[in-house]
Amino acid sequence: MTDWTRLNREEQLRLREAFGHYLDTLPPACSLDMKIARFQDWLSRKGIQYDHGEAGPLRSGEPDSVTER
């Protein structure tokens, strides 16, 4: 399995967008834990391991908002 943190920013964004389309096919969920579990399950079927605690929003050293780019 490939670790989520080893993917570059563009690959992560592409996967997040594809996951959003997948979510459109599921009943809505308000629980953050449920959303994370769904993301982990979806990614694991694509050979990607996602650990929410380690993934963080961005890699260190990268700007954390559009205004910082």
C-alpha positions as CSV (number, residue, x, y, z in Angstrom):
1,M,0.0,0.0,0.0
2,T,1.1,3.5,-0.7
3,D,1.0,6.0,2.2
4,W,-1.1,9.1,1.7
5,T,1.7,11.3,2.8
6,R,4.0,10.0,0.1
7,L,1.6,11.3,-2.6
8,N,2.3,14.8,-4.0
9,R,-0.2,17.6,-3.6
10,E,-1.7,17.2,-7.1
11,E,-2.3,13.4,-6.5
12,Q,-4.0,14.1,-3.2
13,L,-6.2,16.8,-4.7
14,R,-7.2,14.5,-7.6
15,L,-8.1,11.8,-5.2
16,R,-10.1,14.1,-2.9
17,E,-12.1,15.4,-5.9
18,A,-12.8,11.8,-7.1
19,F,-13.9,10.9,-3.5
20,G,-16.3,13.9,-3.5
21,H,-18.0,12.4,-6.6
22,Y,-18.1,9.0,-4.8
23,L,-19.7,10.7,-1.7
24,D,-22.5,12.1,-3.9
25,T,-23.6,8.5,-4.3
26,L,-23.9,7.8,-0.6
27,P,-26.3,9.0,2.1
28,P,-25.1,12.2,3.8
29,A,-23.1,11.9,7.0
30,C,-22.6,14.6,9.6
31,S,-20.1,12.6,11.7
32,L,-16.5,13.5,11.1
33,D,-15.5,10.0,12.2
34,M,-17.9,8.5,9.6
35,K,-16.4,10.8,6.9
36,I,-12.9,9.8,7.8
37,A,-13.8,6.1,7.9
38,R,-15.4,6.4,4.4
39,F,-12.3,8.1,3.0
40,Q,-10.0,5.5,4.5
41,D,-12.1,2.7,3.1
42,W,-12.3,4.2,-0.3
43,L,-8.6,4.9,-0.4
44,S,-7.7,1.4,0.8
45,R,-9.6,-0.1,-2.1
46,K,-7.2,2.0,-4.3
47,G,-4.1,0.8,-2.5
48,I,-3.6,3.9,-0.4
49,Q,-3.2,4.0,3.3
50,Y,-4.6,7.1,5.1
51,D,-3.9,7.8,8.7
52,H,-5.9,10.9,9.7
53,G,-3.6,11.7,12.6
54,E,-0.5,11.8,10.5
55,A,-1.9,13.1,7.2
56,G,-2.6,16.7,8.3
57,P,-3.9,19.2,5.8
58,L,-0.6,20.0,4.1
59,R,3.0,18.9,4.1
60,S,5.3,21.0,6.3
61,G,6.7,24.0,4.5
62,E,3.8,24.3,2.1
63,P,1.5,27.4,2.4
64,D,-1.7,26.7,4.2
65,S,-3.9,29.1,2.3
66,V,-4.4,30.5,-1.1
67,T,-3.2,33.9,0.0
68,E,0.2,32.6,1.1
69,R,0.9,31.1,-2.4
